[in-house]
Amino acid sequence: MLSHAHAVGSVNRVNGLIDFLRRWDDKGELKYKELRFSVADGGNINLQGNSECNESFLLTRWHRSFADSLEAGVRELVMRLVTDWDCVSYSSCEGHWSSAQVSARVRHVRLVSRSKAEHMRLGSMLKRLVDATNADIGDPGVRLAWKPSVIVAEEGLEAPGLDLIFEPQSDDERVYWKYLDTCYQRCLLQLSKESSQ
């Protein structure tokens, strides 16, 4: 059974958010050595290398291991949002099948804005991306959506976030995984069109 709860209208806790945002555009991050990641059998990249863990490194765009820290099924999208749209991504997930221990996770990318103007700009761009991706696809098993979220830092700060979500249209997990890549590829195509305008 697929649950929307992992990515929709969520409150996300991010330790070190202020420092992370300060370092995001700092090319000095290149000096740090590459990290080795634990990867679970299902492709989960996190601190423990298993499907139960939801914690991972909070790396900036210039860290040598940033791309390697992204799960394969969402890596290209995150990298293009970061490079083409100048987004700050603090979390993402390629989506994972359920198991006896863990419910399924939907594919998503979580963004944080550095200013109110950037938040408005990204919200508008994400809306166009979602509308174009979902146009003329009939009754799909997966639709792209964007939702506002709240990011809570240990410093007491609350920041508005933007979540790009590949939402299931059925409770049947098999339907989600059958159509996920088609929706993802449409999203990448529309992102290319949007970025070239």
Rosetta silent file (secondary structure, phi, psi, omega in degrees, C-alpha in Angstrom):
SEQUENCE: MLSHAHAVGSVNRVNGLIDFLRRWDDKGELKYKELRFSVADGGNINLQGNSECNESFLLTRWHRSFADSLEAGVRELVMRLVTDWDCVSYSSCEGHWSSAQVSARVRHVRLVSRSKAEHMRLGSMLKRLVDATNADIGDPGVRLAWKPSVIVAEEGLEAPGLDLIFEPQSDDERVYWKYLDTCYQRCLLQLSKESSQ
SCORE:     score description
SCORE:     0.000 S_00000001
   1 L     0.000  130.500  178.636    0.000    0.000    0.000 S_00000001
   2 L   -87.673  140.296  178.321    1.360    3.396   -0.962 S_00000001
   3 L  -117.740  132.875  176.316    1.196    6.233    1.499 S_00000001
   4 H   -78.367  -13.639 -169.605    1.214    9.901    0.537 S_00000001
   5 H   -60.891  -23.945 -176.122    2.275   10.823    4.058 S_00000001
   6 H   -71.806  -18.295 -172.529    5.992   10.702    3.311 S_00000001
   7 L  -140.062   -1.384 -171.503    5.976   13.688    0.999 S_00000001
   8 L  -106.771  127.476  175.386    2.717   15.648    1.054 S_00000001
   9 L    50.254   42.840 -167.849    2.151   18.838    3.024 S_00000001
  10 L   -93.515  164.419  168.966    4.848   17.763    5.396 S_00000001
  11 E  -111.382  123.922 -175.387    6.832   19.242    8.236 S_00000001
  12 E  -118.252  132.014  177.460   10.500   18.358    7.863 S_00000001
  13 E   -94.274  129.614 -178.964   13.176   18.679   10.527 S_00000001
  14 E  -132.213  108.321  176.244   16.584   19.766    9.268 S_00000001
  15 L   -76.345  131.842  177.914   19.470   20.088   11.710 S_00000001
  16 L    82.658   23.646 -175.814   21.978   22.732   10.653 S_00000001
  17 H   -60.519  -44.895 -177.509   19.711   24.473    8.128 S_00000001
  18 H   -62.364  -46.319  178.523   21.151   27.971    8.628 S_00000001
  19 H   -63.988  -40.712  178.069   24.736   26.758    8.215 S_00000001
  20 H   -58.462  -47.821  179.600   23.698   24.623    5.226 S_00000001
  21 H   -65.123  -37.455  178.299   22.149   27.619    3.454 S_00000001
  22 H   -62.904  -37.289 -176.663   25.198   29.764    4.238 S_00000001
  23 H   -87.713  -11.087 -170.279   27.497   27.135    2.671 S_00000001
  24 L   -52.078  -45.573 -177.231   25.279   26.226   -0.327 S_00000001
  25 L   -98.424   11.507 -177.111   27.039   28.458   -2.884 S_00000001
  26 L   -86.755  109.616  179.428   30.494   28.265   -1.279 S_00000001
  27 H   -68.103   -8.820  174.097   32.942   26.606   -3.667 S_00000001
  28 H   -61.821  -17.747  177.420   35.191   26.116   -0.648 S_00000001
  29 H   -63.229  -20.013  179.233   33.123   22.961   -0.097 S_00000001
  30 H   -62.522  -22.407 -177.301   35.226   21.379   -2.870 S_00000001
  31 H   -71.645  -19.137 -177.876   38.090   20.997   -0.397 S_00000001
  32 L   -74.628  142.914 -178.060   36.253   18.353    1.591 S_00000001
  33 L   -68.784  157.932  177.265   37.108   14.745    0.849 S_00000001
  34 L   -67.296  146.982  179.249   34.666   12.445   -0.862 S_00000001
  35 L  -102.623  154.544  173.413   32.374   10.454    1.381 S_00000001
  36 L  -103.373  134.027 -176.076   31.469    6.784    1.169 S_00000001
  37 L  -110.042  147.309  173.031   27.764    6.065    1.381 S_00000001
  38 E   -87.947  126.777 -178.382   25.899    3.070    2.672 S_00000001
  39 E  -119.600  124.305  178.834   23.458    1.815    0.039 S_00000001
  40 L   -75.719  165.045  178.200   20.670   -0.614    0.889 S_00000001
  41 L   -55.595  -33.013 -179.247   19.620   -3.442   -1.425 S_00000001
  42 L   -84.557    4.543  178.150   16.626   -1.326   -2.487 S_00000001
  43 L    94.770   -1.751  179.740   18.837    1.612   -3.485 S_00000001
  44 L   -63.866  126.907  173.902   18.325    3.662   -0.308 S_00000001
  45 E  -109.320  115.567 -177.843   21.296    5.967    0.333 S_00000001
  46 E  -158.560 -174.967 -175.842   21.385    7.040    3.971 S_00000001
  47 L   -66.586  -29.097 -175.987   23.460    7.008    7.138 S_00000001
  48 L  -106.736  -11.532  179.773   22.738    3.356    7.953 S_00000001
  49 L    68.901   36.270  176.311   22.411    1.798    4.501 S_00000001
  50 L  -140.908  170.863 -175.231   19.012    0.256    5.142 S_00000001
  51 L   -78.554  -14.127 -178.348   15.397    0.860    4.181 S_00000001
  52 L   -83.071  -27.214 -173.955   14.336    1.917    7.684 S_00000001
  53 L   -77.937  134.344  176.772   16.672    4.923    8.002 S_00000001
  54 L  -111.984   10.450 -176.733   15.432    8.360    6.893 S_00000001
  55 L  -109.240  140.720  178.871   18.599   10.312    7.756 S_00000001
  56 L  -146.357  177.821  177.185   21.407   11.197    5.390 S_00000001
  57 L   -68.782  147.066  176.289   24.199   13.717    4.962 S_00000001
  58 L  -104.824   89.746 -174.283   23.201   17.341    4.322 S_00000001
  59 L  -103.980  147.809  177.535   25.626   18.205    1.528 S_00000001
  60 L   -87.228  168.036 -178.250   25.867   21.387   -0.528 S_00000001
  61 L   -59.187  -25.868 -176.354   25.985   21.573   -4.311 S_00000001
  62 L   -96.034   -3.837  177.209   29.779   22.034   -4.300 S_00000001
  63 L   -66.791  138.049 -177.500   30.633   19.105   -2.033 S_00000001
  64 L   -55.616  -27.927 -175.963   32.571   16.481   -3.994 S_00000001
  65 L  -102.258   10.429 -176.441   30.054   13.813   -2.972 S_00000001
  66 L   -56.355  -54.086 -177.599   26.842   15.765   -3.597 S_00000001
  67 H   -62.133  -39.545 -179.923   25.839   13.866   -6.773 S_00000001
  68 H   -67.789  -20.871 -179.575   26.853   10.521   -5.258 S_00000001
  69 H   -80.215   -8.553 -178.398   24.635   11.208   -2.229 S_00000001
  70 L   -93.586  135.003  178.112   21.544   11.280   -4.470 S_00000001
  71 L   -65.409  144.278 -171.736   19.669    8.074   -5.190 S_00000001
  72 H   -54.375  -39.988 -175.765   19.935    7.016   -8.840 S_00000001
  73 H   -71.636   -7.189 -179.766   16.212    7.319   -9.603 S_00000001
  74 H  -130.527   -3.613 -174.663   16.111   10.995   -8.675 S_00000001
  75 H   -57.474  -49.635 -176.636   19.723   12.114   -9.295 S_00000001
  76 H   -62.381  -41.773  179.851   19.243   13.667  -12.739 S_00000001
  77 H   -62.663  -47.528  179.891   16.194   15.655  -11.639 S_00000001
  78 H   -61.220  -47.269 -178.143   17.901   17.031   -8.530 S_00000001
  79 H   -61.245  -38.667  179.537   21.068   17.940  -10.431 S_00000001
  80 H   -72.944  -36.996  175.458   19.096   19.741  -13.124 S_00000001
  81 H   -63.385  -39.862 -179.358   16.947   21.638  -10.611 S_00000001
  82 H   -69.502  -45.288 -175.200   20.127   22.704   -8.807 S_00000001
  83 H   -84.591  -43.231 -176.006   22.103   23.688  -11.913 S_00000001
  84 H   -80.802  -36.624 -175.984   19.400   24.899  -14.324 S_00000001
  85 L  -108.288   -0.007  179.959   17.010   26.560  -11.853 S_00000001
  86 L    57.684   41.734  178.728   19.489   27.439   -9.083 S_00000001
  87 L   -85.004  156.902  170.368   17.414   25.543   -6.510 S_00000001
  88 E  -107.140  113.646  177.760   18.562   24.481   -3.055 S_00000001
  89 E  -104.722  127.568 -179.760   17.676   20.825   -2.483 S_00000001
  90 E  -111.699   -8.526 -179.181   18.024   19.504    1.055 S_00000001
  91 E  -163.278  147.974  175.728   16.349   16.104    0.655 S_00000001
  92 E  -159.430  163.528  178.880   15.203   13.686   -2.020 S_00000001
  93 E  -152.614  135.148  179.133   14.122   10.091   -2.475 S_00000001
  94 L   -77.396   -9.328 -174.861   13.863    7.940   -5.596 S_00000001
  95 L    92.775  142.814 -176.631   10.914    6.074   -4.077 S_00000001
  96 E  -144.727  142.203  175.965   11.071    2.586   -2.576 S_00000001
  97 L   -60.015  153.298  174.653    8.885   -0.507   -2.479 S_00000001
  98 L   -73.626  161.839  174.538    7.262   -1.364    0.809 S_00000001
  99 L  -139.848 -178.147  178.942    8.604   -4.162    2.953 S_00000001
 100 L   -63.189  -28.254 -176.704    7.451   -5.959    6.078 S_00000001
 101 L   -94.532  -27.314 -169.720    9.177   -3.256    8.156 S_00000001
 102 L  -136.041  138.704  175.339    8.554   -0.075    6.139 S_00000001
 103 L   -75.011  161.871 -178.453    5.718    1.334    4.052 S_00000001
 104 L   -62.504  151.748  176.710    6.463    2.382    0.473 S_00000001
 105 E  -118.558  135.806  179.452    8.028    5.775   -0.158 S_00000001
 106 L   -86.689  153.598  177.825    7.089    7.966   -3.091 S_00000001
 107 L   -69.055  135.216  178.739    9.659    9.722   -5.263 S_00000001
 108 E  -160.150  161.753  173.040   10.155   13.345   -4.287 S_00000001
 109 E  -131.260  131.553  179.603   12.547   16.286   -4.166 S_00000001
 110 E  -109.149  132.039 -177.892   12.452   18.810   -1.317 S_00000001
 111 E  -121.084  152.558  173.326   13.571   22.393   -1.884 S_00000001
 112 E  -128.670  140.173 -179.614   14.151   25.355    0.404 S_00000001
 113 L   -94.643  149.967  179.051   14.131   28.985   -0.738 S_00000001
 114 L   -93.097   -8.598  179.116   16.684   31.574    0.277 S_00000001
 115 L  -159.576  166.288  177.425   14.226   34.466    0.041 S_00000001
 116 H   -63.938  -40.835  178.916   10.541   35.258   -0.386 S_00000001
 117 H   -61.596  -42.366  178.793   11.171   36.322   -3.999 S_00000001
 118 H   -65.655  -39.261  178.669   12.911   33.021   -4.750 S_00000001
 119 H   -59.915  -43.649  179.382   10.058   31.101   -3.102 S_00000001
 120 H   -66.299  -43.545  179.798    7.530   32.856   -5.353 S_00000001
 121 H   -61.602  -47.475 -178.524    9.691   32.314   -8.469 S_00000001
 122 H   -67.743  -38.476  177.279   10.186   28.606   -7.763 S_00000001
 123 H   -59.460  -42.336  178.874    6.522   28.083   -6.898 S_00000001
 124 H   -66.660  -42.413  179.691    5.535   29.565  -10.248 S_00000001
 125 H   -66.701  -41.102  179.124    8.121   27.501  -12.142 S_00000001
 126 H   -65.329  -38.198  177.454    7.109   24.285  -10.360 S_00000001
 127 H   -60.407  -45.959  178.812    3.451   24.934  -11.156 S_00000001
 128 H   -63.236  -41.242  179.502    4.270   25.268  -14.875 S_00000001
 129 H   -62.631  -45.019  179.995    6.453   22.138  -14.734 S_00000001
 130 H   -64.063  -47.446 -179.410    3.696   20.133  -13.027 S_00000001
 131 H   -60.605  -43.794 -179.161    0.984   21.360  -15.403 S_00000001
 132 H   -68.427  -39.033 -179.912    3.093   20.581  -18.495 S_00000001
 133 H   -65.081  -38.670 -175.619    4.152   17.146  -17.192 S_00000001
 134 H   -88.647   -6.184 -176.122    0.572   16.132  -16.417 S_00000001
 135 L   -65.974  136.127  171.437   -1.008   17.564  -19.585 S_00000001
 136 L    56.201   38.746  179.401   -2.798   15.159  -21.904 S_00000001
 137 L  -110.711    6.094  176.208   -1.838   11.942  -20.107 S_00000001
 138 L    68.541 -131.598 -177.002   -5.306   10.562  -19.489 S_00000001
 139 L  -107.238   85.236 -174.331   -5.636    8.361  -16.416 S_00000001
 140 L   -82.767  164.626  173.487   -2.049    7.815  -15.260 S_00000001
 141 L   -84.152  -16.933 -178.335   -0.776    5.696  -12.424 S_00000001
 142 E  -141.945  136.173  173.733    1.447    8.600  -11.330 S_00000001
 143 E  -126.199  145.960  175.575    0.996   12.370  -11.479 S_00000001
 144 E   -82.658  140.842  178.271    3.521   15.055  -10.690 S_00000001
 145 E  -142.996  158.077  169.177    2.534   17.517   -7.947 S_00000001
 146 E  -128.804  141.663 -176.268    4.126   20.288   -5.939 S_00000001
 147 E  -136.349  145.813  171.390    3.161   21.097   -2.384 S_00000001
 148 E   -74.094  150.666  176.194    4.235   23.653    0.164 S_00000001
 149 E  -140.146  174.179  177.647    5.941   22.276    3.250 S_00000001
 150 E  -121.287  131.945  178.161    7.443   23.614    6.445 S_00000001
 151 E  -108.149  124.320 -179.681   11.094   23.136    7.354 S_00000001
 152 E  -111.546  122.957  178.424   11.903   23.269   11.076 S_00000001
 153 E  -101.512  158.824 -179.225   15.527   23.770   12.107 S_00000001
 154 L   -67.583  -17.044  179.034   16.995   23.108   15.534 S_00000001
 155 L   -74.971   -1.288 -178.307   17.804   26.823   15.740 S_00000001
 156 L    92.077   -1.881 -179.637   14.054   27.479   16.143 S_00000001
 157 L   -77.608  139.506  168.590   13.734   28.704   12.578 S_00000001
 158 E  -117.962  127.969 -178.581   10.763   27.694   10.452 S_00000001
 159 E  -124.222  146.146  176.433   11.217   28.109    6.719 S_00000001
 160 E   -76.063  138.022  177.857    8.792   27.516    3.857 S_00000001
 161 E  -118.393  169.991  177.293    9.684   24.609    1.638 S_00000001
 162 E  -131.720  123.711 -179.988    8.576   23.323   -1.749 S_00000001
 163 E  -111.926  125.746  173.807    8.141   19.594   -2.373 S_00000001
 164 E   -98.888  121.055 -168.101    8.026   18.134   -5.885 S_00000001
 165 E  -128.468  135.253  172.289    6.225   14.799   -5.595 S_00000001
 166 E   -93.756   95.354 -169.959    5.497   11.900   -7.934 S_00000001
 167 E   -87.263  134.284  174.837    2.087   11.054   -6.475 S_00000001
 168 E   -69.863  146.577  177.420    0.426    7.651   -6.801 S_00000001
 169 L  -109.005    7.669 -179.611   -3.056    7.629   -8.305 S_00000001
 170 L  -148.474  154.946  174.499   -3.861    4.189   -6.927 S_00000001
 171 L   -80.960   -6.440 -179.443   -3.298    2.315   -3.694 S_00000001
 172 L   -82.973  110.401 -177.673   -1.846   -0.526   -5.750 S_00000001
 173 H   -56.447  -36.863 -178.125    1.934   -0.272   -5.438 S_00000001
 174 H   -61.180  -36.570  178.586    2.491   -2.191   -8.674 S_00000001
 175 H   -64.519  -42.423  179.571    0.642    0.509  -10.633 S_00000001
 176 H   -58.796  -51.418 -176.181    2.884    3.199   -9.134 S_00000001
 177 H   -69.772  -28.095  177.894    6.130    1.460  -10.052 S_00000001
 178 H   -65.721  -38.587 -174.114    4.816    0.562  -13.513 S_00000001
 179 H  -105.313   -4.228 -176.118    4.162    4.229  -14.428 S_00000001
 180 H   -59.906  -47.621 -176.106    6.713    6.081  -12.302 S_00000001
 181 H   -66.164  -34.450  177.327    9.502    6.186  -14.878 S_00000001
 182 H   -61.464  -45.882  178.352    7.149    7.418  -17.618 S_00000001
 183 H   -64.584  -41.256  179.997    6.077   10.349  -15.422 S_00000001
 184 H   -62.107  -44.925 -179.907    9.696   11.000  -14.422 S_00000001
 185 H   -65.763  -37.952  175.333   10.868   11.106  -18.047 S_00000001
 186 H   -62.278  -40.543  178.125    8.015   13.479  -18.958 S_00000001
 187 H   -61.208  -46.988  179.096    9.074   15.696  -16.061 S_00000001
 188 H   -61.722  -40.044  177.809   12.697   15.782  -17.284 S_00000001
 189 H   -62.257  -46.262  179.966   11.532   16.619  -20.818 S_00000001
 190 H   -68.324  -33.307  176.443    9.352   19.472  -19.579 S_00000001
 191 H   -63.671  -39.652  176.525   12.148   20.690  -17.327 S_00000001
 192 H   -62.540  -43.257  179.415   14.402   20.934  -20.394 S_00000001
 193 H   -64.571  -44.328 -179.824   11.757   22.939  -22.237 S_00000001
 194 H   -64.609  -39.229 -177.399   11.172   25.226  -19.260 S_00000001
 195 H   -70.874  -26.494 -178.020   14.916   25.766  -18.741 S_00000001
 196 L   -84.558   -6.083 -179.522   15.473   26.732  -22.367 S_00000001
 197 L   -80.512    0.000    0.000   12.879   29.545  -22.269 S_00000001
